[in-house]
Amino acid sequence: MSKKLVVSVANLEDRHIAAIAAAARAHGYAVCFCSGEEEALSQAADAEIIFSASPALAGNAPALRWLCTPFAGVNAFLDEGVFASPDAVLTHSSGAYGVTIAEHVVMVTLEMLRREPEYRAIVARREWQRGLPVRSIRNNRITLLGTGDIGQETAIRLRAFGPASLTGVNRSGSNPRNLFDAVTKQTGLDAVLPETDILVISLPATPETFRMLDARRLNLLPDGALIVNVGRGAVIDEAALERELRTDRLQAALDVFETEPLPADCPLWDCPNLLITPHTAGNMTLPYTRDRIVSLFLEDFENYCAGRPLARRVDLKKGY
């Protein structure tokens, strides 16, 4: 087998490239840094390891043993037949995006509670209007649907705004790092929603989470509740949410959608009580995020070379 590593990750800095190259040399790997998918495809056939977000590379690498995606989400790799090699394993970069996404959650939450979209519209009309009623993060009942890296980093930041009730919802019912006042299993979600003023969603897209927030569950939220979704769009029934937003009962800040890019004719574009961001919460434009992505890859590269289990291996059947 050729000991070859192919790297095709956008926005890597010289220091990242140097660190990966040094690790590759230390373990006897030839490393090929590619500027895009086309160049990477020309190098994939005999690659043992690929560091890239491209499913096309997985499908053109019959010698592949390990692919690490620089993203936290892995849905693009889950369809049957994506990997040309039956022996290939997949890892993700979950743990790199918590900081940037948590900061996004705080930003859009404050924007919605403090009526910034409306004030921007007022200013755009060159009007001087004050006095729109605003709300505070303080003293809110906050539910975090998902308590992984993103949920934990978000909880830390929201706690800093003062007294608030933080409830986590996850599969196990465990309280990671004791960051939450209470944690319930996903089976207890129906009981939590009526007591939720701010709902932060950071779940992956799996069969289990598909439209978890359907019309029935959206109706369980109290009037005026704010939904912030930075996980995957398919977790929410968008048509049901739109109905709630247009009646002024709920508010939402959505960074993710079931179909992306959001189609130009989608009715959500002009929906009231909604702040749209184009999947920008967790991209790789923050230097800290890129540092963490490379650090996590190098950590698992050492594991791979030592024959140890990979720390972020994905169960392709479960989807995470």
C-alpha positions as semicolon CSV with decimal commas, in nm:
position;residue;x (nm);y (nm);z (nm)
1;M;0,000;0,000;0,000
2;S;0,122;0,348;-0,087
3;K;0,171;0,560;0,225
4;K;0,013;0,866;0,073
5;L;-0,185;1,147;0,233
6;V;-0,394;1,379;0,016
7;V;-0,503;1,710;0,170
8;S;-0,768;1,926;0,003
9;V;-0,894;2,171;0,262
10;A;-0,969;2,534;0,181
11;N;-0,816;2,824;0,372
12;L;-0,524;2,638;0,528
13;E;-0,245;2,872;0,631
14;D;0,127;2,809;0,583
15;R;0,166;2,702;0,944
16;H;-0,111;2,445;0,907
17;I;0,052;2,305;0,594
18;A;0,389;2,291;0,769
19;A;0,244;2,106;1,070
20;I;0,071;1,846;0,853
21;A;0,380;1,801;0,635
22;A;0,601;1,750;0,941
23;A;0,367;1,489;1,087
24;A;0,349;1,307;0,752
25;R;0,728;1,298;0,717
26;A;0,767;1,170;1,073
27;H;0,553;0,868;0,987
28;G;0,688;0,806;0,637
29;Y;0,393;0,945;0,442
30;A;0,415;1,135;0,118
31;V;0,172;1,426;0,139
32;C;0,006;1,603;-0,151
33;F;-0,156;1,939;-0,083
34;C;-0,419;2,012;-0,348
35;S;-0,570;2,347;-0,437
36;G;-0,909;2,207;-0,530
37;E;-1,116;1,898;-0,596
38;E;-0,997;1,851;-0,956
39;E;-0,633;1,835;-0,852
40;A;-0,718;1,613;-0,555
41;L;-0,907;1,369;-0,780
42;S;-0,593;1,324;-0,986
43;Q;-0,409;1,219;-0,670
44;A;-0,680;1,008;-0,503
45;A;-0,635;0,668;-0,669
46;D;-0,348;0,553;-0,448
47;A;-0,423;0,763;-0,140
48;E;-0,433;0,581;0,191
49;I;-0,553;0,888;0,385
50;I;-0,758;1,183;0,263
51;F;-0,823;1,504;0,454
52;S;-1,109;1,667;0,264
53;A;-1,481;1,741;0,266
54;S;-1,531;1,597;-0,083
55;P;-1,738;1,276;-0,122
56;A;-1,610;1,256;-0,481
57;L;-1,262;1,183;-0,348
58;A;-1,398;0,898;-0,137
59;G;-1,556;0,750;-0,448
60;N;-1,231;0,764;-0,646
61;A;-0,990;0,628;-0,386
62;P;-0,997;0,246;-0,396
63;A;-0,693;0,223;-0,165
64;L;-0,842;0,457;0,095
65;R;-0,829;0,352;0,459
66;W;-0,927;0,675;0,633
67;L;-1,100;0,995;0,528
68;C;-1,121;1,289;0,769
69;T;-1,369;1,561;0,679
70;P;-1,291;1,909;0,812
71;F;-1,663;1,956;0,875
72;A;-1,868;1,845;1,174
73;G;-2,155;1,723;0,956
74;V;-2,110;1,401;0,761
75;N;-2,436;1,365;0,569
76;A;-2,262;1,392;0,231
77;F;-2,075;1,068;0,308
78;L;-2,365;0,856;0,432
79;D;-2,525;0,738;0,108
80;E;-2,449;0,382;0,007
81;G;-2,165;0,356;-0,243
82;V;-1,995;0,685;-0,154
83;F;-1,672;0,505;-0,062
84;A;-1,490;0,310;-0,332
85;S;-1,299;0,124;-0,062
86;P;-1,493;-0,111;0,166
87;D;-1,217;-0,075;0,425
88;A;-1,234;0,304;0,455
89;V;-1,335;0,468;0,781
90;L;-1,469;0,821;0,822
91;T;-1,397;1,078;1,093
92;H;-1,541;1,423;1,144
93;S;-1,413;1,748;1,294
94;S;-1,676;1,795;1,559
95;G;-1,515;1,990;1,840
96;A;-1,372;2,255;1,610
97;Y;-1,686;2,460;1,561
98;G;-1,829;2,512;1,908
99;V;-1,671;2,852;1,967
100;T;-1,769;3,014;1,638
101;I;-2,122;2,871;1,638
102;A;-2,182;2,963;2,003
103;E;-2,082;3,321;1,929
104;H;-2,325;3,320;1,636
105;V;-2,603;3,196;1,865
106;V;-2,539;3,480;2,109
107;M;-2,531;3,732;1,823
108;V;-2,862;3,634;1,661
109;T;-3,034;3,582;1,996
110;L;-2,949;3,937;2,100
111;E;-3,047;4,069;1,758
112;M;-3,391;3,914;1,784
113;L;-3,454;3,997;2,148
114;R;-3,340;4,357;2,101
115;R;-3,534;4,403;1,772
116;E;-3,227;4,482;1,561
117;P;-3,379;4,364;1,228
118;E;-3,662;4,612;1,278
119;Y;-3,429;4,893;1,382
120;R;-3,214;4,829;1,072
121;A;-3,525;4,863;0,857
122;I;-3,614;5,189;1,035
123;V;-3,264;5,328;0,979
124;A;-3,269;5,219;0,613
125;R;-3,578;5,440;0,572
126;R;-3,380;5,727;0,731
127;E;-3,626;5,745;1,017
128;W;-3,551;5,814;1,383
129;Q;-3,766;5,583;1,590
130;R;-3,699;5,453;1,939
131;G;-3,879;5,262;2,206
132;L;-3,948;4,921;2,056
133;P;-3,998;4,685;2,352
134;V;-3,696;4,458;2,394
135;R;-3,619;4,145;2,593
136;S;-3,313;4,017;2,776
137;I;-3,135;3,683;2,784
138;R;-3,137;3,726;3,159
139;N;-3,409;3,531;3,345
140;N;-3,513;3,335;3,035
141;R;-3,586;2,965;3,029
142;I;-3,337;2,835;2,773
143;T;-3,346;2,485;2,627
144;L;-3,047;2,353;2,433
145;L;-3,153;2,070;2,206
146;G;-2,814;1,907;2,165
147;T;-2,544;1,923;2,435
148;G;-2,232;1,841;2,236
149;D;-1,950;2,082;2,167
150;I;-2,184;2,349;2,028
151;G;-2,440;2,315;2,304
152;Q;-2,176;2,329;2,574
153;E;-1,997;2,633;2,434
154;T;-2,333;2,807;2,392
155;A;-2,435;2,729;2,749
156;I;-2,113;2,885;2,881
157;R;-2,177;3,208;2,692
158;L;-2,546;3,237;2,771
159;R;-2,474;3,178;3,140
160;A;-2,252;3,486;3,140
161;F;-2,552;3,712;3,074
162;G;-2,691;3,654;3,421
163;P;-2,944;3,430;3,589
164;A;-3,119;3,202;3,343
165;S;-3,249;2,848;3,346
166;L;-3,046;2,622;3,114
167;T;-3,196;2,284;3,027
168;G;-3,011;2,039;2,805
169;V;-3,178;1,774;2,589
170;N;-2,977;1,479;2,460
171;R;-2,995;1,106;2,399
172;S;-2,837;0,994;2,727
173;G;-2,971;1,235;2,984
174;S;-2,616;1,305;3,106
175;N;-2,500;1,654;3,206
176;P;-2,166;1,723;3,030
177;R;-1,929;1,926;3,247
178;N;-2,231;2,006;3,471
179;L;-2,304;2,305;3,250
180;F;-2,682;2,269;3,262
181;D;-2,929;2,320;3,544
182;A;-3,116;2,014;3,424
183;V;-3,084;1,760;3,145
184;T;-3,354;1,541;2,999
185;K;-3,348;1,269;2,738
186;Q;-3,497;1,343;2,398
187;T;-3,797;1,134;2,500
188;G;-3,878;1,410;2,751
189;L;-3,873;1,691;2,494
190;D;-4,252;1,737;2,495
191;A;-4,248;1,819;2,866
192;V;-3,966;2,073;2,827
193;L;-4,096;2,274;2,531
194;P;-4,387;2,446;2,714
195;E;-4,131;2,580;2,963
196;T;-3,895;2,717;2,697
197;D;-3,846;3,085;2,609
198;I;-3,537;3,032;2,391
199;L;-3,475;2,704;2,206
200;V;-3,126;2,649;2,065
201;I;-3,097;2,354;1,824
202;S;-2,759;2,203;1,738
203;L;-2,859;1,854;1,631
204;P;-2,720;1,659;1,332
205;A;-2,945;1,537;1,054
206;T;-3,030;1,173;1,119
207;P;-3,345;0,965;1,075
208;E;-3,402;1,013;1,447
209;T;-3,392;1,394;1,428
210;F;-3,577;1,441;1,096
211;R;-3,848;1,702;1,160
212;M;-3,821;1,645;1,533
213;L;-3,971;1,993;1,566
214;D;-4,294;1,923;1,379
215;A;-4,619;2,119;1,393
216;R;-4,732;1,947;1,713
217;R;-4,411;2,022;1,900
218;L;-4,386;2,378;1,769
219;N;-4,733;2,432;1,910
220;L;-4,606;2,325;2,253
221;L;-4,376;2,628;2,271
222;P;-4,519;2,928;2,458
223;D;-4,616;3,246;2,278
224;G;-4,314;3,464;2,201
225;A;-4,060;3,181;2,215
226;L;-3,746;3,221;2,004
227;I;-3,600;2,930;1,804
228;V;-3,233;2,942;1,701
229;N;-3,127;2,660;1,469
230;V;-2,756;2,609;1,400
231;G;-2,771;2,231;1,357
232;R;-2,943;2,102;1,045
233;G;-3,247;2,241;0,870
234;A;-3,424;1,906;0,845
235;V;-3,474;1,903;1,224
236;I;-3,759;2,154;1,182
237;D;-4,076;2,125;0,975
238;E;-4,018;2,455;0,790
239;A;-4,374;2,486;0,659
240;A;-4,514;2,445;1,010
241;L;-4,264;2,696;1,147
242;E;-4,352;2,949;0,879
243;R;-4,718;2,930;0,981
244;E;-4,625;3,002;1,341
245;L;-4,402;3,295;1,242
246;R;-4,664;3,455;1,020
247;T;-4,914;3,455;1,307
248;D;-4,660;3,644;1,524
249;R;-4,668;3,363;1,781
250;L;-4,302;3,259;1,753
251;Q;-3,970;3,408;1,643
252;A;-3,677;3,231;1,479
253;A;-3,317;3,281;1,371
254;L;-3,223;3,013;1,119
255;D;-2,874;2,949;0,987
256;V;-2,959;2,613;0,829
257;F;-3,237;2,494;0,602
258;E;-3,363;2,165;0,464
259;T;-3,269;2,281;0,112
260;E;-2,950;2,482;0,070
261;P;-2,895;2,725;-0,087
262;L;-3,241;2,846;0,010
263;P;-3,434;2,872;-0,319
264;A;-3,505;3,226;-0,439
265;D;-3,879;3,157;-0,442
266;C;-3,888;3,012;-0,090
267;P;-4,154;3,192;0,117
268;L;-3,920;3,207;0,416
269;W;-3,726;3,493;0,255
270;D;-3,999;3,745;0,336
271;C;-4,139;3,573;0,643
272;P;-4,188;3,806;0,942
273;N;-4,028;3,733;1,279
274;L;-3,742;3,550;1,108
275;L;-3,371;3,628;1,087
276;I;-3,196;3,435;0,806
277;T;-2,822;3,378;0,786
278;P;-2,684;3,172;0,493
279;H;-2,521;2,886;0,688
280;T;-2,244;3,112;0,815
281;A;-2,238;3,014;1,183
282;G;-1,988;2,734;1,146
283;N;-1,784;2,794;0,836
284;M;-1,404;2,798;0,835
285;T;-1,344;3,172;0,818
286;L;-1,254;3,204;1,187
287;P;-0,880;3,135;1,234
288;Y;-0,941;2,955;1,564
289;T;-1,172;2,712;1,387
290;R;-0,907;2,627;1,127
291;D;-0,649;2,580;1,402
292;R;-0,877;2,333;1,579
293;I;-0,961;2,144;1,259
294;V;-0,593;2,084;1,188
295;S;-0,521;2,002;1,552
296;L;-0,797;1,741;1,563
297;F;-0,679;1,587;1,236
298;L;-0,321;1,561;1,363
299;E;-0,442;1,406;1,687
300;D;-0,621;1,131;1,497
301;F;-0,331;1,100;1,251
302;E;-0,112;1,003;1,547
303;N;-0,381;0,758;1,658
304;Y;-0,398;0,607;1,309
305;C;-0,022;0,567;1,277
306;A;-0,003;0,408;1,623
307;G;-0,284;0,164;1,548
308;R;-0,511;0,320;1,809
309;P;-0,885;0,380;1,759
310;L;-0,970;0,707;1,587
311;A;-1,124;0,952;1,833
312;R;-1,390;1,092;1,598
313;R;-1,485;0,788;1,396
314;V;-1,833;0,803;1,244
315;D;-2,080;0,519;1,265
316;L;-2,205;0,525;0,905
317;K;-2,526;0,345;1,000
318;K;-2,616;0,589;1,277
319;G;-2,496;0,895;1,085
320;Y;-2,279;1,044;1,358
